[in-house]
Amino acid sequence: MKNNQSLAILIIAGIFAISCQKGEQNQEQLQTPTLPVVELQQKEITTYKSYPTTLEGEVSSDIRAKVSGYITEVLVEEGEEVKKNQPLFKLETRSLSQDASSAQARVNAAQIEVNKLKPLVEKDIISEVQLETAEANLATAKSQLQSIQANIGYANINSPVDGYIGDVNFRTGALISPSDVMPLTKVVKTKQVYAYFSVNESEYYEFSRNYTSEENSNLIKSLPEVTLIMSNGEEYEIKGKISSISSQVNTETGSVNFRATFENTNQILKDGASGTIKIPSIYKDAIVIPRLSTFERQGKVLAFQFQKDSVVERPLETISADKYYIIKSGLSAKDTIVAKGANKIKNGDKIKPQHTTLDSIVNSFDKVFK
């Protein structure tokens, strides 16, 4: 009887032990997450540096008065196309005309005096000094007349260039002066538009290092085409080209001034508009990792590398590239990383790998952050 009882106890204990073992195995399986992993690849990728910009027409000419006076006529409207020498404004010239009449009378009187003295000098009745004095008076009178006539001409204010009229800041009846801070208007020519922006000194040297060589030392010609993002957030359809770079660093801002030129045949871009210039940098054979596969701690970018059956935390040195990071150090091509779910694990944890592709992870980026 006792033997039967002992045997029964042994059987029950064995069953219990097996059950516990299976329970522990099931518990371990439940605690081991299945996560997607991906093998890092090398690919060509483009990053962009962005700079705020202000646009100007290829011609942007302030129209100012050369003489003081009241505006009697405004001959153009905002946005109107004008040609070189086309009249824009007329000023009151009544007082100038009166001055011109007086000056002409002085010229006539001085001429009469010269004509009267010439024969007297020829007959040695008077000295040549008297004639020379009269001739000097005549020259002064003529100069004064020419000055007044020029001012009368300045009362007709014409366009110095072909272009389009900007804002008209003064209307008929306004008293204007050459010392006015605000111009009468502006004539702009916008077949081409210049985008002005500043690059800090370190980025300038980076561009120079990346785009020039002993064979080609001209940075302007070496830089790629640039993109303009307009103030409404849309990309301008025509690419621009860097057309000038300042020869000196601004000591107050530590920056170098750049100018990009854009064709503007459709007249979408306007003088005075703002936007953003994007300059591309092309990296060939770059090791890339999706942003979704990384996490941050204390300002550092990290990722989990998968080795055998567990994960190892790797700090990375990176360059930002839209949905990717370009890896400068920390991981190599062909390394396998945890593609998603880094928030579910910690250093040294075991996982069940589910191999996937780099594109599938990157394409899920928008879905996650929409």
matplotlib code that plots the C-alpha trace (Angstrom):
import matplotlib.pyplot as plt

x = [0.0, 2.8, 4.6, 1.6, 1.2, 4.9, 4.6, 1.6, 3.3, 6.3, 4.1, 2.2, 5.5, 6.8, 3.7, 3.9, 7.6, 6.9, 4.0, 6.1, 8.8, 6.4, 4.9, 8.2, 9.0, 5.6, 6.2, 9.6, 8.1, 5.5, 8.1, 10.3, 8.9, 8.9, 10.3, 11.2, 14.9, 16.7, 20.2, 21.8, 22.5, 24.6, 22.8, 23.1, 21.1, 20.6, 20.3, 19.4, 20.6, 18.0, 18.4, 15.9, 16.0, 14.7, 14.0, 14.9, 14.4, 17.4, 16.7, 15.2, 15.5, 14.1, 12.5, 13.3, 12.9, 16.0, 14.2, 11.6, 8.0, 4.4, 3.3, 0.9, 0.5, 1.0, 1.2, 1.4, -0.3, 1.0, 2.1, 2.1, 4.8, 7.0, 9.8, 13.1, 12.6, 8.8, 7.3, 6.1, 5.5, 5.3, 6.1, 4.8, 7.3, 5.6, 8.2, 11.0, 9.7, 9.7, 13.2, 14.2, 12.7, 14.7, 17.8, 17.3, 16.9, 20.3, 21.9, 20.5, 21.8, 25.2, 25.4, 24.5, 27.2, 29.8, 28.7, 29.0, 32.5, 34.1, 34.5, 35.7, 38.5, 39.4, 39.8, 41.8, 39.2, 38.9, 41.1, 40.6, 40.0, 36.6, 35.7, 36.9, 34.9, 31.8, 32.4, 32.7, 29.4, 27.8, 29.2, 27.8, 24.4, 24.3, 25.4, 22.5, 20.0, 21.2, 20.9, 17.3, 16.4, 17.9, 15.7, 12.7, 13.7, 14.0, 10.4, 9.5, 10.5, 11.1, 11.8, 15.6, 14.9, 12.4, 10.4, 7.2, 6.0, 5.9, 3.9, 3.2, 3.9, 2.9, -0.1, -1.1, -0.7, 2.0, 5.1, 8.2, 11.9, 15.2, 15.7, 12.5, 13.3, 10.5, 10.9, 8.1, 7.9, 10.2, 10.7, 11.6, 12.6, 11.9, 12.6, 15.3, 15.0, 17.9, 17.6, 19.9, 20.9, 23.7, 25.7, 27.7, 31.4, 31.8, 29.1, 30.9, 34.1, 32.1, 30.7, 34.2, 35.7, 32.9, 32.5, 36.0, 39.1, 42.6, 41.1, 38.1, 38.6, 35.6, 33.0, 30.2, 30.4, 30.8, 27.7, 24.6, 21.3, 19.2, 15.5, 13.3, 10.5, 8.1, 6.4, 3.2, 5.3, 5.2, 8.4, 9.1, 9.0, 12.3, 15.7, 18.1, 21.9, 24.3, 25.5, 27.7, 29.4, 30.8, 34.6, 34.6, 33.0, 30.7, 32.6, 29.4, 27.4, 30.2, 28.5, 29.1, 26.5, 25.3, 23.1, 21.1, 19.5, 16.1, 14.4, 11.0, 9.4, 6.0, 6.3, 5.3, 8.2, 7.9, 10.5, 10.6, 9.1, 10.5, 11.2, 13.7, 16.7, 17.5, 21.0, 21.5, 24.4, 24.8, 26.3, 27.3, 27.5, 26.2, 25.2, 21.7, 19.3, 15.6, 14.7, 12.0, 14.6, 16.4, 15.7, 17.3, 18.7, 20.4, 20.7, 22.3, 20.9, 21.0, 19.8, 19.7, 22.0, 20.7, 23.3, 22.4, 19.3, 19.6, 20.1, 23.0, 22.6, 24.7, 25.3, 25.5, 27.1, 24.8, 23.8, 20.1, 18.6, 14.8, 13.4, 16.9, 20.0, 23.3, 25.6, 29.1, 30.1, 28.5, 27.3, 28.5, 26.9, 25.5, 24.9, 21.4, 19.3, 15.9, 13.8, 10.8, 9.8, 13.0, 10.7, 9.7, 13.2, 16.3, 20.0, 20.7, 17.1, 16.3, 14.0, 12.5, 13.7, 11.3, 13.4, 12.0, 13.2, 14.6, 12.0, 9.0, 10.3, 10.9, 7.5, 5.8, 7.3, 4.5, 1.8, 3.3, 3.7, 0.6]
y = [0.0, 2.4, 1.6, 2.5, 5.8, 6.6, 5.8, 8.0, 10.9, 10.6, 10.6, 13.7, 15.5, 14.7, 16.0, 19.2, 19.7, 19.3, 21.6, 24.3, 23.9, 24.4, 27.3, 29.0, 28.3, 29.8, 32.8, 33.4, 33.2, 35.7, 38.1, 37.8, 40.4, 39.8, 42.9, 43.8, 44.0, 45.4, 45.2, 48.6, 49.6, 52.1, 54.4, 57.8, 60.4, 64.2, 66.5, 70.2, 73.2, 76.0, 79.7, 82.6, 84.8, 88.2, 88.5, 91.5, 92.1, 92.2, 96.0, 97.7, 101.5, 104.0, 107.0, 110.3, 113.9, 116.0, 119.3, 120.3, 121.0, 120.1, 117.1, 118.2, 114.9, 111.2, 109.4, 105.8, 103.2, 100.4, 97.4, 99.2, 98.2, 101.2, 101.8, 103.7, 107.5, 107.2, 110.1, 109.1, 112.3, 116.0, 118.8, 122.4, 124.6, 128.1, 129.6, 128.0, 129.4, 132.8, 132.3, 131.2, 134.4, 136.5, 134.5, 134.9, 138.6, 138.8, 136.7, 139.2, 142.2, 140.7, 139.9, 143.4, 144.7, 142.4, 143.4, 147.1, 146.8, 144.7, 147.6, 149.9, 147.5, 147.1, 151.0, 151.1, 153.3, 151.0, 148.3, 144.6, 144.1, 145.7, 143.4, 140.3, 141.3, 141.7, 138.3, 136.7, 138.2, 136.8, 133.3, 133.5, 134.5, 131.7, 129.2, 130.4, 130.0, 126.5, 125.5, 126.8, 125.1, 121.8, 122.1, 122.6, 119.4, 117.7, 118.6, 115.9, 112.7, 109.8, 106.1, 105.3, 101.7, 99.3, 97.6, 97.6, 100.3, 99.4, 101.3, 104.9, 106.7, 110.3, 111.6, 114.9, 117.9, 116.4, 118.5, 116.5, 117.1, 115.4, 114.8, 112.7, 109.4, 107.6, 107.4, 108.5, 104.9, 102.1, 100.6, 97.0, 94.5, 90.9, 88.8, 87.4, 87.6, 87.6, 85.8, 87.2, 85.1, 84.6, 81.5, 81.2, 81.0, 77.3, 76.3, 78.4, 76.5, 73.2, 74.1, 75.0, 71.8, 69.6, 71.3, 72.5, 70.7, 71.4, 70.8, 73.1, 75.8, 77.9, 77.5, 79.4, 77.1, 74.0, 74.5, 72.6, 74.2, 75.5, 75.4, 78.3, 77.6, 80.5, 82.2, 80.1, 76.9, 75.9, 75.0, 77.4, 75.3, 76.6, 75.8, 78.7, 79.0, 80.6, 83.7, 85.5, 85.0, 87.9, 88.1, 88.9, 87.7, 90.1, 90.7, 91.5, 88.4, 86.0, 85.2, 85.3, 86.8, 84.7, 85.5, 83.0, 83.9, 82.5, 82.9, 84.6, 84.6, 83.9, 86.9, 84.8, 86.1, 89.7, 92.2, 92.3, 88.9, 86.4, 82.7, 80.0, 78.8, 75.1, 74.0, 70.3, 68.2, 64.8, 61.9, 58.8, 55.3, 56.7, 54.3, 55.3, 54.4, 55.3, 57.9, 55.6, 53.1, 55.5, 57.1, 59.9, 60.2, 63.2, 64.8, 61.8, 59.6, 55.8, 52.6, 48.9, 46.5, 42.9, 40.3, 36.5, 36.7, 39.9, 43.6, 46.0, 49.7, 51.8, 55.6, 57.1, 60.1, 61.2, 63.8, 64.6, 63.7, 64.0, 60.5, 59.1, 59.7, 59.3, 57.4, 58.9, 56.4, 53.8, 51.2, 49.8, 48.6, 45.1, 45.5, 44.5, 46.9, 46.9, 48.7, 49.6, 49.2, 50.5, 51.8, 48.2, 46.9, 47.8, 47.0, 43.2, 42.1, 39.1, 39.5, 37.4, 39.0, 39.5, 40.5, 43.3, 45.8, 49.3, 50.8, 49.3, 51.0, 54.4, 54.3, 53.8, 57.1, 59.3, 57.0, 57.2, 61.0, 62.1]
z = [0.0, 1.0, -2.2, -4.3, -2.4, -3.0, -6.6, -7.0, -5.2, -7.6, -10.6, -9.4, -8.6, -12.1, -13.7, -11.6, -12.5, -16.2, -16.0, -14.2, -16.8, -19.6, -17.8, -17.5, -21.2, -22.1, -19.9, -21.4, -24.9, -23.9, -22.6, -25.7, -28.2, -32.0, -33.6, -37.2, -38.0, -41.0, -42.5, -43.0, -46.6, -48.4, -50.8, -52.5, -50.5, -50.7, -47.7, -47.7, -45.8, -45.6, -45.5, -45.2, -48.3, -49.6, -53.3, -55.5, -59.2, -61.4, -61.6, -58.6, -59.0, -56.5, -58.3, -56.5, -57.3, -58.1, -57.3, -54.8, -55.9, -55.9, -58.0, -60.7, -62.5, -61.7, -65.0, -64.0, -61.7, -59.5, -61.5, -64.9, -67.3, -68.4, -70.8, -70.3, -70.4, -70.1, -68.0, -64.6, -62.6, -63.4, -60.9, -60.8, -62.8, -62.7, -60.4, -62.3, -65.6, -64.1, -62.9, -66.4, -67.9, -65.6, -66.3, -70.0, -69.6, -67.8, -70.6, -73.2, -71.2, -70.8, -74.5, -75.4, -73.1, -74.7, -78.2, -77.3, -75.8, -78.6, -81.2, -78.5, -77.6, -81.3, -81.5, -78.3, -76.7, -73.7, -72.2, -72.9, -69.2, -69.4, -72.3, -70.4, -67.4, -69.6, -71.2, -67.7, -66.7, -69.9, -69.1, -65.5, -66.8, -69.3, -66.6, -64.3, -67.2, -68.0, -64.3, -64.2, -67.5, -66.1, -63.0, -65.3, -67.0, -63.7, -63.0, -65.6, -63.7, -66.2, -65.8, -65.9, -67.0, -68.5, -65.8, -63.7, -61.3, -57.6, -55.0, -55.8, -52.5, -53.4, -55.3, -57.0, -54.8, -52.6, -51.9, -52.5, -52.1, -53.0, -49.2, -48.8, -47.1, -49.1, -52.9, -55.2, -56.5, -57.6, -61.0, -61.0, -63.7, -62.7, -65.7, -63.4, -59.7, -57.2, -53.9, -51.2, -48.2, -45.7, -44.9, -41.6, -41.9, -41.0, -43.6, -46.2, -45.6, -45.7, -49.1, -50.3, -49.0, -50.5, -53.9, -55.0, -55.9, -57.4, -60.8, -60.2, -57.6, -58.7, -55.9, -57.7, -60.8, -58.6, -56.4, -57.5, -58.5, -55.5, -54.7, -53.6, -51.2, -51.5, -48.5, -49.0, -48.5, -52.2, -54.1, -57.0, -60.2, -61.7, -60.0, -59.4, -59.5, -57.2, -59.1, -56.6, -53.2, -51.2, -51.0, -47.3, -44.0, -42.2, -39.0, -37.1, -38.1, -39.0, -42.2, -46.0, -48.3, -51.2, -54.2, -56.2, -59.6, -60.7, -64.1, -63.7, -67.1, -65.7, -63.3, -60.2, -58.1, -56.8, -55.7, -51.9, -51.4, -48.8, -48.9, -48.1, -50.2, -50.0, -51.1, -51.6, -50.4, -52.1, -50.2, -52.2, -50.7, -47.4, -44.6, -43.7, -40.9, -40.7, -38.1, -37.0, -36.0, -33.6, -30.2, -28.3, -24.8, -23.4, -26.8, -28.4, -31.2, -30.4, -32.1, -31.1, -33.0, -33.2, -32.5, -32.4, -30.2, -28.3, -28.8, -28.0, -27.6, -30.0, -29.8, -33.2, -34.8, -37.6, -40.2, -40.5, -43.9, -43.9, -43.0, -42.6, -40.6, -42.3, -40.0, -39.5, -36.8, -34.5, -37.0, -40.3, -43.5, -43.2, -39.5, -38.4, -36.3, -34.7, -37.2, -35.0, -31.3, -29.6, -26.8, -26.0, -25.2, -23.3, -23.7, -23.6, -24.1, -26.3, -29.2, -32.0, -35.2, -38.1, -41.1, -43.2, -45.8, -45.4, -47.7, -45.8, -42.6, -44.3, -46.1, -42.8, -41.5, -42.8, -41.4, -37.9, -37.8, -39.7]

ax = plt.figure().add_subplot(projection="3d")
ax.plot(x, y, z, "-o")
ax.set_aspect("equal")
plt.show()
